[in-house]
């Protein structure tokens, strides 16, 4: 239900995807993440706003 709500408002939701390292600027600010898809491909995702949970 929460994912459907987020998608309906334009969020990009990636399932079966593992976050590997955080991507940081030279100054240390987090700019995105590297993810590994269920097929093993590494993809860099960058965004103006990063939210983490843990």
C-alpha positions in Angstrom: 0.0 0.0 0.0 2.8 2.5 0.9 4.7 1.6 -2.3 1.6 2.0 -4.4 1.0 5.4 -2.8 4.6 6.5 -3.5 4.5 5.3 -7.1 1.2 7.1 -7.7 3.0 10.3 -6.7 6.0 9.8 -9.0 8.5 8.0 -6.8 10.8 5.5 -8.6 10.6 2.3 -6.6 13.2 -0.5 -7.2 12.5 -3.9 -5.8 14.9 -6.8 -5.6 17.8 -4.3 -5.6 20.7 -4.2 -3.1 22.3 -0.9 -2.2 26.1 -1.3 -2.2 28.2 1.8 -1.5 26.9 5.3 -1.0 28.2 7.7 -3.6 29.8 10.9 -2.1 31.0 14.2 -3.5 34.7 15.1 -2.9 33.5 17.1 0.1 31.8 14.0 1.6 28.2 14.8 0.9 26.1 11.8 -0.1 24.9 12.3 -3.7 23.4 8.9 -4.4 23.9 5.1 -4.2 25.3 2.3 -6.2 22.9 -0.6 -6.5 23.1 -4.2 -7.7 20.1 -5.5 -9.6 18.8 -9.0 -9.2 20.6 -9.8 -12.4 24.0 -8.6 -11.0 24.3 -5.3 -12.9 25.8 -2.4 -11.0 23.9 0.9 -11.5 24.7 4.4 -10.0 21.6 6.3 -8.9 21.9 10.0 -8.1 19.3 12.3 -6.7 19.0 15.8 -5.2 17.5 14.3 -2.0 18.7 11.1 -0.4 16.8 9.4 2.4 18.3 6.5 4.3 16.7 4.0 6.7 18.5 1.7 8.9 
